[in-house]
């Protein structure tokens, strides 16, 4: 009985019908008869899984498994063709595929009614040198030249739920303002998203947030709350406050007029964290733990930079770079969905390592071979016994 390879099994998590609709909508396969957009996606996801260091290595390793190309819907790969496709193919096709996978990731937890904790942050990708300077130098900042990856990360899902790729000089809060706010969700972010109007929008959307006050925030203390005995030494202060300045200047107006929580959290050998939240009910320690969970999005950025191809790029055009970043996210989501479908309890790194070494191995092939050998041996010995009876 024929069995598909593990790579083909993972790719089944992608909706081919939805992908074909996107290709038709964006005319991504127009004038491309020999190398389709689907083949481009398969090749780039394979590059992420296999850890190919260059187009030459990708071409050689992918073509070495030509017996599997038919079942993947692919043909022989040529690096020059893939390079041309990456430079010109519509980025939106890959962005929509990533979005569709993100919707798959979040669907189950919505049904189960779990508490939803969303972490918001960004990470810069440095792009300097010949080929990059032509389109990155104009938007560079004092610290970064390249692109910035913005991610809304679901803590329970352990996966990104929304993403955007922007110039390095785009302020983080500009991306946050475009995000739809979901009722009942707890949003956790750092001081880079300090915008009182946006905080007010989160509150009015019946969501909660946990972040940090800036040092220059002018606050009026309304109440000093009692600190639980078990939290003393960790929680230094728990206060109900409100903004003292409704007109920060430059024609701006602060719409946030309701009380907030101000919580000071002790840190070893560092100044205390000063947290801000609109959650007036939960314990101060619980609020602090939610802000501490923000570290998980930092670990996510570290993971994809270490284990996927998101630092060294196959092409130097902006289009090629964006497609490679998106295929890295697609690969991460496919691994997460594969682990969830098979109820794997191992870390995603171990799941990826196993896939990386068995991409073109057919599932359970060795097990079925062993069973057939065992059955043949059993029949052989049963017949031998009949001969000498």
C-alpha positions as CSV (number, residue, x, y, z in Angstrom):
1,X,0.0,0.0,0.0
2,X,1.4,3.4,-1.0
3,X,2.2,5.9,1.8
4,X,3.1,9.5,1.4
5,X,6.3,10.9,2.8
6,X,6.3,12.9,6.1
7,X,6.9,16.1,4.1
8,X,3.9,15.5,2.0
9,X,1.9,14.7,5.1
10,X,2.9,18.0,6.6
11,X,2.0,19.9,3.4
12,X,-1.5,18.5,3.6
13,X,-2.1,20.9,6.5
14,X,-2.1,23.6,3.8
15,X,-5.4,24.0,2.0
16,X,-4.5,23.5,-1.7
17,X,-7.9,24.8,-2.8
18,X,-7.5,28.0,-0.8
19,X,-4.0,28.4,-2.2
20,X,-5.2,27.9,-5.8
21,X,-7.8,30.6,-5.2
22,X,-5.1,33.0,-4.0
23,X,-2.9,32.3,-7.0
24,X,-5.8,32.9,-9.4
25,X,-6.8,36.1,-7.6
26,X,-3.3,37.6,-7.7
27,X,-2.4,36.0,-11.1
28,X,0.7,34.6,-9.5
29,X,1.1,31.8,-12.2
30,X,0.6,34.1,-15.2
31,X,3.4,33.5,-17.8
32,X,4.8,30.8,-15.6
33,X,4.2,27.3,-17.1
34,X,7.2,25.4,-16.0
35,X,7.5,26.5,-12.3
36,X,4.3,27.3,-10.5
37,X,3.7,29.3,-7.4
38,X,2.9,26.0,-5.6
39,X,6.3,24.6,-6.5
40,X,7.8,27.8,-5.2
41,X,6.0,27.4,-1.8
42,X,7.0,23.8,-1.5
43,X,10.7,24.5,-2.3
44,X,10.8,27.4,0.2
45,X,9.2,25.4,2.9
46,X,11.6,22.6,2.2
47,X,14.4,25.0,2.5
48,X,13.2,26.0,6.0
49,X,12.7,22.4,7.1
50,X,16.0,21.1,5.7
51,X,18.1,24.1,6.8
52,X,19.5,24.7,3.3
53,X,22.3,27.3,3.5
54,X,22.1,28.5,-0.1
55,X,20.1,28.1,-3.4
56,X,22.8,25.7,-4.7
57,X,22.4,23.5,-1.6
58,X,18.6,23.7,-1.9
59,X,18.7,22.7,-5.6
60,X,21.0,19.8,-5.0
61,X,19.2,18.3,-1.9
62,X,15.7,18.8,-3.3
63,X,16.4,17.2,-6.7
64,X,18.1,14.3,-5.0
65,X,14.6,13.1,-4.0
66,X,13.1,13.2,-7.5
67,X,11.0,10.1,-6.8
68,X,8.8,12.2,-4.4
69,X,8.3,15.2,-6.7
70,X,5.2,13.8,-8.4
71,X,3.4,13.3,-5.1
72,X,4.4,16.8,-4.0
73,X,3.1,18.3,-7.2
74,X,6.5,19.5,-8.2
75,X,9.2,19.1,-10.8
76,X,12.9,19.4,-10.8
77,X,14.1,22.6,-9.1
78,X,16.4,25.1,-10.8
79,X,17.9,27.7,-8.5
80,X,17.9,30.5,-11.1
81,X,14.1,29.9,-11.7
82,X,13.4,30.0,-7.9
83,X,15.5,33.1,-7.5
84,X,13.5,34.8,-10.3
85,X,10.2,33.7,-8.7
86,X,11.2,35.0,-5.3
87,X,12.1,38.4,-6.8
88,X,8.7,38.8,-8.6
89,X,6.0,36.6,-7.0
90,X,3.2,38.4,-5.1
91,X,4.1,38.5,-1.4
92,X,0.4,38.7,-0.5
93,X,-0.1,35.0,-1.5
94,X,2.3,33.9,1.1
95,X,1.0,36.3,3.7
96,X,-2.5,35.0,3.2
97,X,-1.3,31.4,3.6
98,X,0.4,32.3,6.9
99,X,-2.8,34.0,8.0
100,X,-4.9,31.0,7.1
101,X,-2.6,28.7,9.2
102,X,-2.8,31.1,12.1
103,X,-6.6,30.8,12.0
104,X,-6.2,27.0,12.2
105,X,-3.9,27.3,15.2
106,X,-6.3,29.5,17.2
107,X,-9.6,27.7,16.3
108,X,-9.5,24.9,18.9
109,X,-8.7,27.0,21.9
110,X,-11.6,29.3,21.1
111,X,-14.0,26.3,21.2
112,X,-12.5,25.1,24.5
113,X,-13.0,28.5,26.2
114,X,-9.4,28.8,27.5
115,X,-8.1,32.2,28.8
116,X,-6.5,34.0,25.9
117,X,-3.2,35.8,26.6
118,X,-1.8,37.6,23.6
119,X,1.8,38.9,23.6
120,X,2.7,41.7,21.3
121,X,6.3,42.6,20.2
122,X,8.6,43.1,17.2
123,X,12.1,42.0,16.2
124,X,14.5,43.7,13.8
125,X,16.2,41.8,11.0
126,X,19.5,43.5,10.0
127,X,20.0,43.8,6.2
128,X,23.2,45.6,5.2
129,X,25.6,45.5,2.2
130,X,25.4,45.3,-1.5
131,X,21.9,44.5,-2.7
132,X,20.3,45.4,0.6
133,X,21.4,49.1,0.9
134,X,19.5,50.1,-2.2
135,X,16.2,49.6,-0.4
136,X,16.9,49.6,3.3
137,X,19.2,52.6,3.8
138,X,16.4,55.2,3.5
139,X,14.4,53.7,6.3
140,X,17.2,52.8,8.7
141,X,17.2,53.9,12.4
142,X,20.1,54.8,14.7
143,X,20.3,51.1,15.7
144,X,18.9,49.1,12.8
145,X,19.0,48.9,9.1
146,X,16.7,46.3,7.5
147,X,13.1,45.1,8.3
148,X,11.0,44.7,11.4
149,X,8.8,41.7,12.0
150,X,5.7,42.4,14.2
151,X,4.0,39.5,15.8
152,X,0.9,38.9,18.0
153,X,1.8,35.7,19.8
154,X,-0.8,33.4,21.5
155,X,0.6,32.1,24.7
156,X,-1.8,29.1,24.9
157,X,-1.3,28.3,21.2
158,X,2.5,28.8,21.4
159,X,2.3,30.3,17.9
160,X,1.9,33.6,16.1
161,X,-1.7,34.7,15.5
162,X,-1.0,37.9,13.4
163,X,2.1,39.3,11.7
164,X,3.3,42.2,9.7
165,X,6.7,43.0,8.1
166,X,7.6,46.7,8.0
167,X,10.5,49.0,7.5
168,X,12.8,49.3,10.4
169,X,11.8,52.9,11.3
170,X,8.1,52.1,11.7
171,X,7.1,52.7,15.3
172,X,5.7,49.6,17.1
173,X,2.6,51.4,18.2
174,X,1.7,52.2,14.5
175,X,1.3,48.5,13.9
176,X,-0.6,48.0,17.1
177,X,-3.2,50.6,16.2
178,X,-4.1,48.6,13.1
179,X,-4.8,45.4,15.1
180,X,-8.4,44.4,15.8
181,X,-9.0,44.1,19.5
182,X,-10.8,41.0,20.7
183,X,-13.1,41.1,23.7
184,X,-12.1,39.0,26.7
185,X,-8.4,38.8,25.7
186,X,-5.5,39.9,27.9
187,X,-2.9,41.8,25.8
188,X,0.7,42.0,27.2
189,X,3.2,44.4,25.7
190,X,6.2,46.6,26.8
191,X,6.8,50.3,27.0
192,X,7.2,50.6,23.2
193,X,3.4,50.5,22.9
194,X,2.7,53.4,25.3
195,X,-0.3,55.2,23.8
196,X,-3.0,56.1,26.2
197,X,-5.6,56.4,23.4
198,X,-4.8,52.8,22.3
199,X,-5.0,51.7,25.9
200,X,-8.5,53.3,26.1
201,X,-9.5,51.5,22.9
202,X,-8.5,48.2,24.4
203,X,-10.5,49.0,27.5
204,X,-13.6,50.0,25.5
205,X,-13.3,46.8,23.5
206,X,-13.8,44.8,26.8
207,X,-10.3,43.5,26.8
208,X,-7.5,43.8,29.3
209,X,-3.9,44.8,29.1
210,X,-0.7,44.5,31.1
211,X,2.2,46.8,30.3
212,X,4.6,49.2,32.0
213,X,4.3,52.9,32.8
214,X,6.9,55.2,31.5
215,X,9.0,57.1,34.1
216,X,7.5,60.4,33.2
217,X,3.9,59.3,33.6
218,X,2.0,61.8,35.8
219,X,-0.2,59.8,38.1
220,X,-2.5,60.5,41.0
221,X,-2.7,57.8,43.7
222,X,-6.3,57.1,44.7
223,X,-5.7,54.0,46.9
224,X,-2.9,51.9,48.4
225,X,-4.1,48.3,48.3
226,X,-3.1,45.7,50.8
227,X,-0.4,43.2,49.6
228,X,-1.1,39.6,50.3
229,X,1.3,38.0,52.9
230,X,2.7,35.4,50.4
231,X,3.5,38.1,47.9
232,X,5.3,40.5,50.2
233,X,8.9,41.0,49.1
234,X,8.0,40.3,45.5
235,X,5.2,42.9,45.2
236,X,6.4,46.2,46.6
237,X,3.3,48.3,45.9
238,X,-0.2,47.8,44.6
239,X,-2.1,51.1,43.9
240,X,-5.2,52.4,42.2
241,X,-4.2,55.4,40.2
242,X,-5.4,57.7,37.5
243,X,-3.7,60.1,35.0
244,X,-3.2,63.5,36.5
245,X,-2.6,65.2,33.1
246,X,-5.5,65.1,30.6
247,X,-3.7,67.3,28.1
248,X,-0.1,66.0,27.6
249,X,0.7,68.8,25.1
250,X,1.0,69.5,21.4
251,X,-2.8,69.5,21.0
252,X,-3.1,65.9,22.3
253,X,-5.7,64.7,24.7
254,X,-5.6,61.7,27.0
255,X,-9.0,60.0,26.8
256,X,-8.2,57.5,29.6
257,X,-10.1,58.9,32.6
258,X,-10.9,55.7,34.5
259,X,-8.7,54.2,37.3
260,X,-5.8,51.9,36.6
261,X,-3.6,49.6,38.6
262,X,0.0,50.5,39.4
263,X,2.0,47.6,40.6
264,X,5.7,47.6,41.6
265,X,7.5,44.3,41.2
266,X,10.9,43.7,42.8
267,X,13.8,42.5,40.6
268,X,17.2,41.2,41.8
269,X,20.0,43.8,41.3
270,X,17.7,46.0,39.1
271,X,15.2,48.8,39.7
272,X,11.6,47.5,40.3
273,X,9.2,47.0,37.3
274,X,6.3,49.4,37.4
275,X,3.3,47.7,35.8
276,X,0.1,49.2,34.4
277,X,-3.1,47.3,33.9
278,X,-6.9,47.9,33.6
279,X,-7.5,44.7,35.5
280,X,-8.7,45.8,39.0
281,X,-9.8,42.4,40.2
282,X,-6.9,39.9,39.9
283,X,-4.2,39.7,42.5
284,X,-1.0,41.7,42.0
285,X,1.1,38.5,41.8
286,X,-1.2,37.2,39.0
287,X,-0.7,40.4,37.1
288,X,3.0,40.2,37.5
289,X,3.0,36.6,36.3
290,X,1.2,37.6,33.2
291,X,3.7,40.3,32.4
292,X,6.5,37.8,33.0
293,X,4.9,35.6,30.3
294,X,5.9,38.2,27.8
295,X,9.3,36.6,27.7
296,X,7.8,33.8,25.6
297,X,7.5,36.0,22.6
298,X,11.2,36.8,22.9
299,X,11.9,33.1,23.0
300,X,9.8,32.7,19.8
301,X,11.9,35.3,17.9
302,X,15.1,33.6,19.2
303,X,13.7,30.2,18.1
304,X,12.9,31.1,14.5
305,X,16.2,33.0,14.1
306,X,18.2,30.0,15.3
307,X,16.3,27.1,13.8
308,X,14.9,28.5,10.5
309,X,16.3,30.4,7.6
310,X,15.4,34.0,8.6
311,X,18.9,35.6,9.0
312,X,20.7,34.4,5.9
313,X,18.7,35.1,2.7
314,X,18.6,33.5,-0.7
315,X,17.9,36.8,-2.5
316,X,18.6,40.4,-1.8
317,X,15.5,42.1,-3.2
318,X,12.8,43.2,-0.8
319,X,10.3,40.9,-2.4
320,X,12.6,37.8,-1.9
321,X,13.4,38.7,1.7
322,X,9.7,39.2,2.6
323,X,8.8,35.8,1.0
324,X,11.5,34.0,2.9
325,X,10.4,35.5,6.2
326,X,6.8,34.5,5.5
327,X,7.8,30.9,4.6
328,X,9.7,30.7,7.9
329,X,6.5,31.6,9.7
330,X,4.6,29.1,7.5
331,X,7.1,26.4,8.4
332,X,6.8,27.2,12.1
333,X,3.0,27.0,12.0
334,X,3.1,23.7,10.0
335,X,5.4,22.2,12.7
336,X,3.1,23.4,15.4
337,X,0.0,22.0,13.7
338,X,1.7,18.7,12.9
339,X,2.7,18.3,16.6
340,X,-0.8,19.2,17.7
341,X,-2.5,16.8,15.2
342,X,-0.3,13.9,16.3
343,X,-0.5,14.9,20.0
344,X,3.3,15.1,20.3
345,X,4.4,16.2,23.7
346,X,8.0,16.9,22.7
347,X,9.3,20.5,22.2
348,X,8.9,22.0,18.7
349,X,12.6,21.9,18.3
350,X,12.7,18.1,18.7
351,X,9.7,17.8,16.4
352,X,11.4,19.9,13.7
353,X,14.7,17.9,14.2
354,X,12.8,14.6,13.6
355,X,11.0,16.0,10.6
356,X,14.3,17.4,9.2
357,X,16.0,14.0,9.3
358,X,12.9,12.0,8.0
359,X,11.3,14.4,5.5
360,X,11.2,11.9,2.7
361,X,10.7,8.8,4.8
362,X,7.3,7.2,4.4
363,X,5.3,7.0,7.6
364,X,5.4,3.7,9.4
365,X,7.3,2.1,6.5
366,X,9.9,0.3,8.8
367,X,7.1,-0.9,11.1
368,X,5.2,-2.5,8.2
369,X,8.4,-4.1,6.9
370,X,9.0,-5.7,10.3
371,X,5.4,-7.0,10.5
372,X,5.7,-8.5,7.0
373,X,9.0,-10.2,7.9
374,X,7.5,-11.5,11.2
375,X,4.4,-12.9,9.3
376,X,6.6,-14.6,6.7
377,X,8.8,-16.2,9.5
378,X,5.7,-17.3,11.4
379,X,4.3,-19.0,8.2
380,X,7.7,-20.6,7.4
381,X,8.0,-22.2,10.8
382,X,4.4,-23.4,10.8
383,X,5.0,-25.1,7.5
384,X,8.2,-26.7,8.6
385,X,6.5,-28.1,11.6
386,X,3.9,-29.7,9.4
387,X,6.6,-31.4,7.2
388,X,8.2,-33.1,10.1
389,X,5.0,-34.1,12.0
